C-alpha cells in the first residue's frame, strides 16, 4: 500500500549522531545506508527533500574547545565534520540511484 505524503517539500535536519549506529562515534556503514534508503523512499513517493546534516558524530566544537583547542578553530573543525557526513551521505545516495 502506497502512503500519501502530508507535505510535498520537507527540510530534513539530521543529527550527525544518526550515523553512529552501535559504534559510539564516526559513521556506521549500515546506518548510512539505512538513512540513504529512507531518503530514497520519500523521494520515490514524490517528496522533495532539502537535507542538512550535523557533524557531532565526528567533532563537536564545544568538546574540542574543552581540550584546549581555540573555540573558533574547534567550530571550524565541527563544520568540516558536517562536510564529511554530507559527502558520505551523497555517496550512499548515489549508489542507490
N, C-alpha and C positions, 0 to 999 in steps of 0.2 A: 504494500500500500504506500503510495507516494504522499508525503506530508506537504501541506501548504505552508508557505513562509509567512510569518506575521509581518516581517519587514523585508523589503527588497534590497535595501542598502544598509550595511552594517559596518561600523568601525569596531574591529576586534582588537582589544589590547590584551596581549598575552604576557604574563609574567615570565621572566627567564626561568623561574623555578618550575614552570610547567614542563620544561625539557629535561629536568634532572632524572626523573624516574626513580629507581631504587639506589642510585649511586651516591647521593648526598651533594654532589656538585657536578659541573660540566654538562655535557649533552649526552643523553642516553639515546642510542640509535632507534630503539623501539618506540620511545616516547616521541621522538622527532617524526617518525613515520606515522604514528597514530595521529598526531596533530595535523600533519600534512593530509592524511586521508580524510579527516573530519572537515578540513577546509575544502577539499575537493568535493566532498559530498554536498556541502552547502552550495558550492558553485554549480554543481550538476542540477540542483533544484531551481536554479535561476537567480540565486542570490549574488549580489555584488558586495565584495568584502574589501575593506581597506584594513591593512594589518599594521599593528605597532607591536613590537616585541621588546621586552626589557632584557637586561643583561645580568641580573642578580645571581644567576646560576654560575657565572664566571667571576664577576668582580662587582663589589659594591663600593662606591666611593667612600661611604661612611666607615666601612670596615678598614679599608686601606689607610685612611687618614688616621685611624687609631693605632696603626703600626708605624707611624712616623712619616708616612708619605704626605706631602703637602696636599691639602684638601682639593685645590684646583687640579693638580696632577691626578689625584685619585678619581675625581669626577671625569676627567678625560679618559682614564682607563676604563671606567664604567661605560662610557659612551662607546668606546671601541668594542666592549663586550656585546653591546646591542648589535653592532655591525656583524660580529661573528655569528650571533644567533640568526640574524636576518639572512646571512649567506647560507647557513646550514639549512634553514627552512626553505629558502629558494631552491637549493639543490634537491631537497627531498620532494618538493612540489614538481620540479621539472622532470624528475624520474617517473612521476605518476602521469604526467602529460598535461 
